[in-house]
Amino acid sequence: MTGKFNEPLLVEHGGGISLFKGDGEMSCFFTPFFQTPGIFPTFAAGGDTLVIAFDSDSNFDSDTLVVSTNYVSDPFVFKSFPSGIRDSLLVSTLEAPLALAQRQGILYSVLFGEDSTFNGIGYLIQATTQDLGDHWNLEVVYREGDPVDGVIYFPENFAQAATVATADGVQHIAFNAYGGHLDSTGAVDYTVYPVGYWNSRDRQIIEVTNPEVGRNPALSGRLDPHFFGGLMARNAIGNSFPSIAAVDSVILVTWTQCEFNGPPDSTTIVFARDDSMGGQPNPDWAATDIWGALSWDGGRTWSRAFYLAGAPEWVDAYGTLDARLEVDAAGEVWAHLLYFYDPIPGMSLFEYLPGPGAWIYKRVNLSQITGLRVSSSVPQTPVLYPNYPNPFNPVTNVEFGMGNAEWVSLRIYDLLGREVKTLVNERLTPGNYTVQWDGTDNLGKPVASGVYFYRLTSGNHRLTRKMLLIR
């Protein structure tokens, strides 16, 4: 998070809660300036105010809020977080803070509660305070067992959430909506892995993951570390570790999502390469990337999910957004993303041993992410149109049409036939579609000038055209 003087702020746990301040803008050197016992911290900053919430006794039943209103010129003030939750919501046993946000003097929080230590009912709870924690207003966002379009969520199972507040006072929440699909009798028949979104204006849950990934019965159990044959790290259930950022009416949600080499099912999951095995695929781990979904109207409607960052066939995870999206002088919107590259899957963050992983920063131009645009006309058979403009620099439009609902891939190749970029890899309904290519590869790096081929594959149809990139 960015501090008062544009310096980076970082909070972590490991032998207690520590808040670190960078030595300056873009600094890579951090100095701890607050430490206290506890786990699972989250924090918010704005002006002279810094707020940290955490589980102070490592048992989910004694949560603490520490507040500074003068940028820690004086020691933090300790407060309960938030008081009265058990009485007001009848949540009797467990609670823990998940996320904080601050806007115009109001502190926004997300927490989960559970009414029993064994097979309890879980709650996802929104809380706000206008006096930095002395008094709280509480609202249940979701209660476990309440169906949402045929599924129930399990918010107490390794609950993960992120929140941000916009200038209109609306709180936006993204959360791991791992849960179960209900059969005709109301019993869970398979596991689902969506990412959920909720805001305090509309008060309804929207799943921002694509259905073929978030609600696919063929993936049940495979994206859950608690099932035999599960391919994800501990706590990383399904589409995990959501993050959220906003500016004005633009909202971005990101998460960690596994890779597929075809239509998503248990047989197309890509195994992650592992440096401890000489870079060979490890059949115990799924390769993952950072994916996102974008709303331009304050969370009312959402794009289809899209790839944001990550190296093919490796583990890239734990994406974290700066809560405030950037608007540059040209009016374009940018996101600041930090994520973890883990060449020995699961080792560095979950095995508690030093490893060769690295945190990677990426600045993403959201104004150039348009996703698929669809028109109402429907061709009889698959068709691939000439890209425009051509030649191009830096962006070109690729249009194609589908006559039937089928799995579609659209990929860019160089003159040697090597894949450069995947633009589309999903099931589409009939219609004409347009997608942009910005001259970058699958790692987000600009490619050289030259001739490239783009190929549409759908069923038994394979169509190829040529384009020219001029730098």
C-alpha angles and dihedrals in degrees: 000000000000117000133212094280096039090264118139119255122203131184123191143158127230116125087000137325116313129184114201128195122203119233091242146323110329089003119162093195118086131192121199112233102168131036132170138150116276147083141242100035128189126179147185132204135193128158109317093344123098122176129184126185123191146150102267100191100036089238103091094243105086112053125180137202119199119194136192121182096180101051092265096303082135126032119279117270113233120223138168115265105242113335119215100025094127094050096044098044102024090238099150111178121021138032137154137177116248107175144359135201132177129205132164095340096314121112116212123197142180122204139161128229134192127196097212140024090228123052090336130169111257128215133198106210135193118209132183133185130185095193101052097263107326093107129018137198112210132198131176110235093183136359117204111251096034107119119233111192092327101319138086125213129223103216095169094058103092090321114210124186142156130195142192134178125220128213092264090064095253116142115216121200131191119189142171101260096192108160147117137294114232123228125211091281094052094253123129109256100173141003123259129200111198129148111233131213128198134170133193093238102056098021096207132117118242122187108224097187117093111263094237088063103030099043106024115134089202089068096050110134096359094091095045120086090206094065123078106259093022112152104201132092122258111287089010096107114173116311095004147178099033121199130189138201135175148180122184105319096340114104125181125190121188134184144165113269131178123243126249131195093207139352105347113265138119092281099051099053109122114233114228121247113242126207090206087063095048093268093301121139113275110219091207096063136057120222110241139195137185113265131181148186126213135210122192095184105059097276099309095114131016140206121238111270117274139190115262110170145346142093117268114256095011134094114261112167150142095061113192125190129207099246093232118066114217125238112200129207091271091055095251118142121231133189125209110217130185119188139165126248109205113188092178098049115237094353105109101043103027108028095051093228128118113263142174096257124130138206111235127202121209130180109208126199103220092184088070094051103090098152118204117334114200130201127203098244116099123205121214095236135011112292132185116203128204112273118246133249098025120202091034145181125212106342134022133183121234117198126191138164136220127204096189138029102267144141107273133193126188115185138172120227133187126229091274092056095252116145111249105173140001109218099172132014110157146087113282134189122231116290145084117290136193126200131173131231116203098193096261131121129234089281092054093251120137114252126221126266115271148084119322133179126220118204129196116203121188124157107310093342122101119177126180134188136174131240135181123222116200118190 
